[in-house]
Amino acid sequence: MPQEVSILTWNVQQYGAAKTGFADLLASIAHVVADQHPDIFVLLELTATPTAPARELAYQLASALRAAAFDQYKTDEYRVVVLSPDTGPSFYAYFVRDAHATTPLLAYKLPGAASDKGKPQAGSAEVVTKIGHGGDSFDQVFFRAPRLGPDIEVLFGFPFLTPDLVKETAAKPANDPPQQPVGDSPADDKNKPTPPKWPKRSPVLGLFRCDEAKAANRVLPLIACAFAADDKTASQQFDACRYLQLLRGIGPRPPVPDHDNDEDDAPAPPEPVAVQLRDTPAELPAVHVLSYYLLTGSFNTGYPDSLYDALTDEEAPNLGAVVQNAAPGPDYTHLTQLMGYDRFGGKTDELFRLLTDCADNFLLRVDPAVDCPAESDGAEVVLVPEAVQDQTLSFGPAVGDAAALDKAGFGSKLYDGFATHFARQLLRSRLSGDNLDLKATLVGSRLLSDHLPVSLTLTIA
């Protein structure tokens, strides 16, 4: 029987001590997520500091989510959070509604594999922080479900992915074996080609076991990445995705080789990734070949756009993934969807600067050689401003720190005016029962984030 897995992705701008310090903001963020009731909520920007470590920030949001879910559904949910390693500026965090239905699988080094310091490990299994060049390869790693207690658990064990395939420098004969991925290079291999470096923040691999799906499709790879806001770096990141075996292994195959013209023969792609599992149900094989993936994150550019070709084009070595939030129009972003919202209508130059225009999204790729392992009806943008306008979300002290919380780059005088207007609108609305106007609505939405959440339901056969 197919299993439906609902996923919400949201880049909550600068989610950290500044926002958790306001109970009204924390409750509003949790309300938005709980209202969608996703099986997995991917938070793309958890910003830790020495005085506000990642575990504490994740625990606070999990507690707020747990409370919001109980308030709305009378259920005890969102007790498991899995964090990525530190990206430098921030962490990725996966909040799991029911870890028995969508079970996170954490990455550990296999016994006998080298540790991060190049020495064989001893004792308990070591959590893997990176798969790819500079880290471990998939054949050095196993995945296992955590043992969970009755309270909130904040865990580590979702590793970064870095390129593990080298760039082809010359055409290879058509009968050459597929390219082999690489992890750490031994000292005597220093002259061999190495994969390209990943620019800026690396993607993270969240692996989940979905026990209601068929055994062959039961492992869900949910990859998250916060792509750069500038087109040059984003293009480099999109291109680097083609050198991740997990993505390229089920990408489009090259055309049948022309043996009379070897120069035109495309190199054979790598084999699909096989992950090694431990402590799994009896019917699930210990080695599981991945046949699909879901890539989510903040892409920070509208779709369609030629920048996406490395991810979406069906000609090898591009990846052939399908954008799930792909409304028509060359300039489509969340901004245009928000502007089309009939309560808001037109805009002025001042209000235009407040609009949310960063495009979070999902891309789905399934192996064409496998009979429909997973499918989706597409993604939907969650219009947070609607909940702000009708005051489903309640704001209080955070309004006074609007400029600092938004970090949008507005001048202080300009934003002081926005925040003052928002506060006046809130007071008037509470007295009259009227909805907020456009300017106040957008200020309130940006207090939570300059991005809008996006939801998707994946049906796994």
Stockholm file with secondary structure:
# STOCKHOLM 1.0

chainA/1-461         MPQEVSILTWNVQQYGAAKTGFADLLASIAHVVADQHPDIFVLLELTATPTAPARELAYQLASALRAAAFDQYKTDEYRVVVLSPDTGPSFYAYFVRDAHATTPLLAYKLPGAASDKGKPQAGSAEVVTKIGHGGDSFDQVFFRAPRLGPDIEVLFGFPFLTPDLVKETAAKPANDPPQQPVGDSPADDKNKPTPPKWPKRSPVLGLFRCDEAKAANRVLPLIACAFAADDKTASQQFDACRYLQLLRGIGPRPPVPDHDNDEDDAPAPPEPVAVQLRDTPAELPAVHVLSYYLLTGSFNTGYPDSLYDALTDEEAPNLGAVVQNAAPGPDYTHLTQLMGYDRFGGKTDELFRLLTDCADNFLLRVDPAVDCPAESDGAEVVLVPEAVQDQTLSFGPAVGDAAALDKAGFGSKLYDGFATHFARQLLRSRLSGDNLDLKATLVGSRLLSDHLPVSLTLTIA
#=GR chainA/1-461 SS CCEEEEEEEECCTTBSHHHHTCHHHHHHHHHHHHHHCCSEEEEEEECCBTTBCHHHHHHHHHHHHHHHHHHHHSCCCCCEEEECCCCSSCEEEEEESCTTTEEEEEEEECTTCBCTTSSBCCSSCCBCCEESTTSBCGGGEEEECCCCCSSCEEEECCCEECCCSCCCCSCCCTTSCCCCCCCSCCGGGTTSCCCCCCCSSCCEEEEEEETTSCGGGCEEEEEEEECCSSHHHHHHHHHHHTTCHHHHTTSCCCCCCCTTCGGGCCCCCCCCCEEEEESCCTTSCSEEECCEEEEEEECCSCSSCGGGHHHHCSSTTSCCCEESSCCSSTTCSHHHHHHTCTTTCCCCHHHHTTSCCBCEEEEEEECTTSSCCEEEEEEEECCHHHHHHTTSSCCCGGGGGHHHHHCCCCCHHHHHHHHHHHHHHHHHHHHHCCCCCHHHHHHHHHHHCSBCCEEEEEEEC
#=GC SS_cons         CCEEEEEEEECCTTBSHHHHTCHHHHHHHHHHHHHHCCSEEEEEEECCBTTBCHHHHHHHHHHHHHHHHHHHHSCCCCCEEEECCCCSSCEEEEEESCTTTEEEEEEEECTTCBCTTSSBCCSSCCBCCEESTTSBCGGGEEEECCCCCSSCEEEECCCEECCCSCCCCSCCCTTSCCCCCCCSCCGGGTTSCCCCCCCSSCCEEEEEEETTSCGGGCEEEEEEEECCSSHHHHHHHHHHHTTCHHHHTTSCCCCCCCTTCGGGCCCCCCCCCEEEEESCCTTSCSEEECCEEEEEEECCSCSSCGGGHHHHCSSTTSCCCEESSCCSSTTCSHHHHHHTCTTTCCCCHHHHTTSCCBCEEEEEEECTTSSCCEEEEEEEECCHHHHHHTTSSCCCGGGGGHHHHHCCCCCHHHHHHHHHHHHHHHHHHHHHCCCCCHHHHHHHHHHHCSBCCEEEEEEEC
//
